Amino acid sequence: MRLGLLHYLEFAMDRFQKLLKDSNIARHRFHDLRHTAATLLAVQGVHSRAIQAVLGWDQVAMVDRYAHFVNEMRKEAATKMGRDSKPRGCQHGCQTARTES
């Protein structure tokens, strides 16, 4: 790497940390922004292939590595299934399986 590029990267990292501090956000690595971007795109319902393309990955499996499952996704899945987001017990006369000793 050229010396100018190294100074620019150091400046960018310092600026990033200052922005976090000024915004009362805990210290993070710059790389963490990739996780945040992937997760926000997934929460918004963006298709995994589109996330792959936007973030420049060769494999769609990278989306699973970077996009984190959050409550919004659970709620959306529950809504699409026609249920609220709270876990429920058995509702239709189900009985617990018994094991014979």
Sine and cosine of phi, psi and omega as CSV:
sin_phi,cos_phi,sin_psi,cos_psi,sin_omega,cos_omega
0.00,0.00,0.53,-0.85,0.05,-1.00
-0.98,0.19,0.46,-0.89,-0.05,-1.00
-0.86,0.51,-0.63,0.78,0.01,-1.00
-0.87,0.48,-0.64,0.77,0.01,-1.00
-0.92,0.40,-0.65,0.76,0.03,-1.00
-0.88,0.47,-0.66,0.75,0.04,-1.00
-0.91,0.42,-0.63,0.78,0.02,-1.00
-0.90,0.43,-0.71,0.71,0.00,-1.00
-0.88,0.47,-0.66,0.75,0.04,-1.00
-0.90,0.45,-0.68,0.74,0.04,-1.00
-0.88,0.48,-0.71,0.71,-0.02,-1.00
-0.88,0.47,-0.67,0.74,0.01,-1.00
-0.91,0.41,-0.67,0.74,0.04,-1.00
-0.88,0.47,-0.67,0.74,0.00,-1.00
-0.90,0.43,-0.67,0.75,0.02,-1.00
-0.87,0.49,-0.72,0.69,0.01,-1.00
-0.90,0.43,-0.61,0.79,0.03,-1.00
-0.91,0.42,-0.67,0.74,0.04,-1.00
-0.88,0.48,-0.67,0.75,0.05,-1.00
-0.88,0.47,-0.74,0.67,-0.03,-1.00
-0.88,0.47,-0.72,0.70,0.00,-1.00
-0.89,0.45,-0.40,0.91,-0.01,-1.00
-0.99,-0.14,0.14,0.99,-0.03,-1.00
0.84,0.54,0.64,0.77,0.06,-1.00
-0.94,-0.34,0.69,-0.72,-0.01,-1.00
-0.85,0.52,0.40,-0.91,0.01,-1.00
-0.87,0.50,0.72,-0.70,0.03,-1.00
-0.69,-0.72,0.35,-0.94,0.13,-0.99
-0.98,0.18,0.52,-0.86,0.04,-1.00
-0.86,0.52,-0.60,0.80,0.00,-1.00
-0.86,0.51,-0.47,0.88,-0.01,-1.00
-0.87,0.50,-0.36,0.93,0.02,-1.00
-0.89,0.46,-0.48,0.88,0.05,-1.00
-0.91,0.42,-0.65,0.76,0.05,-1.00
-0.90,0.43,-0.70,0.72,0.01,-1.00
-0.88,0.48,-0.73,0.69,-0.01,-1.00
-0.88,0.48,-0.72,0.70,-0.01,-1.00
-0.89,0.46,-0.68,0.74,-0.02,-1.00
-0.92,0.40,-0.71,0.71,0.00,-1.00
-0.89,0.45,-0.64,0.77,0.04,-1.00
-0.91,0.42,-0.67,0.74,0.01,-1.00
-0.90,0.44,-0.68,0.74,0.02,-1.00
-0.87,0.49,-0.56,0.83,0.00,-1.00
-0.99,0.17,0.01,1.00,0.06,-1.00
1.00,0.09,0.26,0.97,0.02,-1.00
-0.94,0.35,0.72,-0.69,-0.03,-1.00
-0.88,0.48,0.59,-0.81,-0.07,-1.00
-0.86,0.51,-0.55,0.84,0.05,-1.00
-0.92,0.40,-0.57,0.82,0.04,-1.00
-0.94,0.35,-0.65,0.76,0.06,-1.00
-0.88,0.48,-0.68,0.73,0.04,-1.00
-0.83,0.55,-0.73,0.69,-0.03,-1.00
-0.92,0.39,-0.71,0.70,-0.04,-1.00
-0.87,0.49,-0.66,0.75,-0.05,-1.00
-1.00,-0.01,0.02,1.00,0.14,-0.99
0.96,0.27,0.55,0.84,-0.02,-1.00
-1.00,-0.07,0.52,-0.85,0.03,-1.00
-0.98,0.18,-0.47,0.88,-0.08,-1.00
-0.84,-0.54,0.66,-0.75,0.01,-1.00
-0.92,0.39,-0.37,0.93,0.03,-1.00
-0.87,0.50,-0.39,0.92,0.03,-1.00
-0.90,0.44,-0.46,0.89,0.03,-1.00
-0.88,0.47,-0.67,0.74,0.02,-1.00
-0.90,0.43,-0.55,0.84,-0.01,-1.00
-0.96,0.29,-0.60,0.80,-0.12,-0.99
-0.99,-0.13,-0.56,0.83,-0.02,-1.00
-0.99,0.11,0.82,-0.57,-0.06,-1.00
-0.99,-0.16,0.68,-0.74,0.02,-1.00
-0.93,0.37,0.80,-0.59,-0.03,-1.00
-0.80,-0.60,0.24,-0.97,-0.05,-1.00
-0.82,0.57,-0.56,0.83,0.00,-1.00
-0.87,0.50,-0.61,0.79,0.01,-1.00
-0.93,0.37,-0.65,0.76,0.02,-1.00
-0.89,0.45,-0.70,0.72,0.00,-1.00
-0.90,0.45,-0.67,0.75,0.01,-1.00
-0.90,0.44,-0.68,0.74,0.03,-1.00
-0.88,0.47,-0.68,0.74,0.01,-1.00
-0.90,0.43,-0.67,0.74,0.01,-1.00
-0.89,0.46,-0.69,0.73,0.00,-1.00
-0.91,0.42,-0.43,0.90,0.04,-1.00
-1.00,0.06,-0.05,1.00,0.04,-1.00
0.99,0.14,0.39,0.92,0.01,-1.00
-0.80,-0.60,0.32,-0.95,0.13,-0.99
-0.98,0.21,0.06,-1.00,-0.13,-0.99
-1.00,0.06,0.02,1.00,0.00,-1.00
-1.00,-0.02,0.68,-0.74,0.03,-1.00
-0.89,0.46,0.58,-0.82,0.00,-1.00
-0.83,-0.56,0.38,-0.93,0.09,-1.00
-0.99,0.10,-0.13,-0.99,0.02,-1.00
-0.92,0.40,0.71,-0.70,-0.12,-0.99
-0.89,-0.46,-0.16,0.99,-0.12,-0.99
-0.85,-0.53,0.77,0.64,0.04,-1.00
0.95,0.33,0.36,0.93,0.01,-1.00
-0.93,0.38,0.47,-0.88,0.07,-1.00
-0.81,-0.58,0.48,-0.88,0.03,-1.00
-0.95,0.31,0.63,-0.77,0.03,-1.00
-0.93,0.37,0.69,-0.72,0.03,-1.00
-0.96,-0.27,0.62,-0.78,0.08,-1.00
-0.96,-0.26,0.67,-0.75,0.01,-1.00
-1.00,0.01,0.67,-0.74,0.01,-1.00
-0.99,-0.12,0.00,0.00,0.00,0.00
